[in-house]
């Protein structure tokens, strides 16, 4: 009886969480949008077809936005994992004065809303762009650059905390054995700690991908060139502008925006679950 109740609860939770996506998919497949507001009739597509998806590809710069999102997300994932690994290892395994205070300060930043950093980061990026142009002759970073989107986000407290917890789960015997063999700290990190912590790194990559893929406010502030916009901003601007009259087209764009993240999560699901399990321990 208890097991039945657990499964019933899981099924109810699954229905609740997938409700928006299933409704959006049904509306996007309905070539006749007349029933999309009739519940539960709207969950059955009317004259199902792919016409609205085809229109998204033909009338919106979907592939351009998709490539921009993929590039920004990839750079964000690489930067976040690199910074989190390099910061999490000394906090977990090295002994130095002020280690606890530094970790508390890092965790304390999680209590601040992300909007607090918008103005300081904007001013900093503007100056960095001016300086890089003056010194190098071209804009290495700054406003209206991809690096300006992901650089302020790579040093996140969540990633550092997750990797610190993962590194603390690794037996000290492995580290001692590597030191006996003459390995330096960086060698221990990259050849011992990182391979063993692969599930946690995969979990961090998934969280980072979702956040980077859905980032809207900061990306909309930094990027002004339409051809450089990611899906989250470009699709919103188009689907709330000239194409807002078609609810089915809006839903088709939403579904297409979510599918890449769902595919990535499906491919890395087992690493995600095992990585979070190690972090909780």
Secondary structure, DSSP 8 states (H G I E B T S, - for coil): -HHHHHHHHHHHHHHHHHHHHHHHHHHHHBSSGGGTTSTTGGGS-SSB-SHHHHHHHHHS-HHHHHHHHHHHHHHHHHHHHHHHHHHHHHHHH---TTHHHHHHHHHHGGGS-GGGHHHHHHHHHHHHHHHHHHHHSS-SSSTTSHHHHHGGGSS-HHHHHHHHHHHHTS-HHHHHHHHHTT--HHHHIIIIIHHHTHHHHHHHHHHHHHHHHH--HHHHHH---GGG--HHHHHHHHHTTTTTT-HHHHHHHHHHHHHHHHHHHHHTHHHHHHHHHHHH-
